[in-house]
Amino acid sequence: MSRLPELQQRIAYRFRDPELLEQSLTHKSYANENRVASHNERMEFLGDSVLNLVVSEYLMKTCPDSSEGDLSKLRAAVVSEPALAAVAREIGLGSHLLLGRGEEQTGGRDKDSLLADCLEALIASIYLDSGKDEAGAFILRFFEEGIRKNCTSGGAVEYKTRLQELCQERLKQLPEYRIVSETGPDHQKQFAVEVWINGRASGRGEGRSKKEAEQHAAKEALQLLGALR
């Protein structure tokens, strides 16, 4: 691939074995059509594990006051499909993908799922080429800002933002949040909120503030819509 040096420069990593990089960019559809022996599907599996490990370690250090449950939520926000696809677009991965004709014709180069999978495969290729330290350096180079942002916000903004983007993309409308109940004294209020999408309740959440309850409702709606990994 003639543009591999350009991509390596963009990610600030030079491969000792460029074939690993090429494999990470090879989609199964291309391999099937061109009788190529290897593609990036198995590498996605490894890359996902490396990514989760590196992000988990970083969250443990940067969010010392967060519980295990909070850390899990934070990690889920950082390594979500939309977040991975955003990093892949920042790198320009889409233009380097090797796709079959069908995927090419249906806009595969800009599909969140393909971009996220390819990024995981790229992480695996760096891990296989140089080990965890180099793979971790690559991950933090492109994910550190997102990790810190989610740690500061408790991952809350991510769910509402992602639901809003999803509703705009699929339905061309915004979700509506409705307070269902307020209980407890003023200093210990508990709010229950429903999020309504397309005329029906699609998620429910509770919290000590309206904002917290809305985030939980948005998360449940995303889960029901199959938009959370």
N, C-alpha and C positions, 0 to 999 in steps of 0.2 A: 504494500500500500504506500503510495508515494507521499501521502500526507502524514505518515506516522511521526516523522521528526517534528512537524508543526504541533501535533497533539502533545508529544512528550515535552516540548518547550512550554506549552500552555499549562500543563499539570506540574511542571518543575520536577520531573522525574525522568531519568533516562534508563531504559531497560537494558539489562545485560542480555536478555533473551527476548528479542522483539516478537517472536512467535507467540509468546504469552499474551502480549498486547493485542495482536491480531486476532487471537482466539477469543479474547474478551469482547471484541467488537463484532464477532460473527454470530448472527442470529440463526436459530435452527432452520428457518425458512430458506435462508441462503445456502446453508450446508446441504439441505435436502435437494435443492434445485441444481446445485453445482457439484454434487457428490464429494463434498468436503468431509473429511473424517471427523473433525472436531468442531464444536460450537460452544457457546458460552453458558449453556443451561446449568451444567454442574458447577461452573465457577460462581454462578449466582448464589448457590447454596453456601459455598465457602465464604464468599464476600459478605453475605448477610451476617454470618457468625462473627467474622472479624470486626465488622462495623459495630455490631451490638456490644462486643467486648470493649472496644476502644471507647465508645460513647459511654458505656456503663462506668468504666474506670474514671473517665473525665468528670462525669456527673457526681461520682462519689467524692471527688476532690473539691469541686466547685460549688456543690450544694450540700454542705455538711449538716445543715439543719433539716433536710428533707427526709421523710420516712421512706420505707421500702416501697410503699404504694405510690407515693409522690414521685419517686425516682422512676418507677415503671411508667407512669404517665408521661413524665418528661422525656424519657427515652423514646416512647411511642411517637411523640410529637416530632422529635428530631429525625427519626428514621422512617417517618411515614412516606408513602409513595409520592405525594405531592412535593415533599421536602427534598427527596432524592432526585426527582425529576427537575426541580429547580436548580440543583447543583449541576446536574448533567447539562442543562441548558447553559449555565454559566461557563462550563468548560467547552461547550460546543460539541458535545458527544454525538448529537444527532447526525451531523454531517459526515461522521466517520463510520457510522454503522454499516455493516454489510447485511443487506436485507434481500429476501426473495421478492419476486415481482409483485405478488399479492400484497405483501406488507408495504412495499414501496407505493403502490397505487392507492392504498387506503390511509396514507399519511403516517406510516409507522415511525418515521423519523421524529415526529413530534408527539407521539403517544406517551403519556405519563408512565404507563406500565413498562413499555419497552425501554424508555430512558432510565427508569429506576433499576430495572433488571441489569441493564448494561453497566450502570455505575457500580452495582454490587460486583459484577464480574470484573470490572476494572480494578476494584479494591483487591479482589482475590489474585489477580495477575501480579499486582505489586507485591502482595504477601508471598506468593510463590517465587517471585524473582529475587526478593531481598529480605523477606521476613517481616515480623510484626512491627518493628520500630519504624521502618520506612512506610509501611502501610498506615500505621498510626499517624505519622507525620503528614501524610497525604490527607487523611480523613480530617484531622484538626485544621489543616490549611483551609479547607473548604466548609467545614461544619462548625468551627469553634464559635463564630459569631452567632449562629443559630442556637447553639447549645446555651450560650450565655444569656441570650434573649429569652429563651424558654425557661431557664432557671430563674431569672429575675421575675418573670410573669407567672411562674408556676405552671406553665404550659397552657394557661387558661385562654389566652388570646388565640392560640392556634386552632382550637376547636370551633370557635365562633367564626373566625376568619375563613376556615376551610369550608364550613357549612354554607356561609354566604357565597363563596366562590362557586361551590357545587350547585347551589340553587340558581345562581345567575346563569351558569353554563347550561344546565339541563332544562330549567323552567323559565328563565328570563324574568325571575322575580326574587324578592328577598324573603327570608324566613321572618316570622312574626313571633315575638316572645310575649307570653301572657302570664301574669302573676295569678296563681291558683289559690294560694293561701299565705297568710302571715301569722305566725304563732310565737308565743313567748313574750316576755317583758322586753322593753325597749333596748336594754343592754345585752339581751341574749335572743335577739330575733332569729327566727328560722323561716326562710322563704321557700316556697315551692313554685316552680315555673314550668310551663309547657311551651314548647316551640311548635308553631303551626306552619305547615308547608302545604301549599296548594289546597287550602281549605280544610285541613284535618290535623289533629294533634299527632306529631311525629316523634316526640321525645319529651321526657320529663326529668327535671333535676331539682335537687334541694341544696341549700347552702345558707351560710350565715349572712350573706348579702345577696342582693338581687343579681349582681354580676356573677358571683360564684354559682348561683343556681342556674343562671343562663348558660354558663359554660358546661355544666353537667348535662343540661338538657340538649345542648348542641352535640355533645359527645355521644349521647344515646341515639340521637337522630342519625349521626354519621355511621354508627354501628349498624342501625337498622337498614341504612342505605347501602351497606357493604363497602363503605369508603374508608374504614380503618383497617390497617393490617393487623 
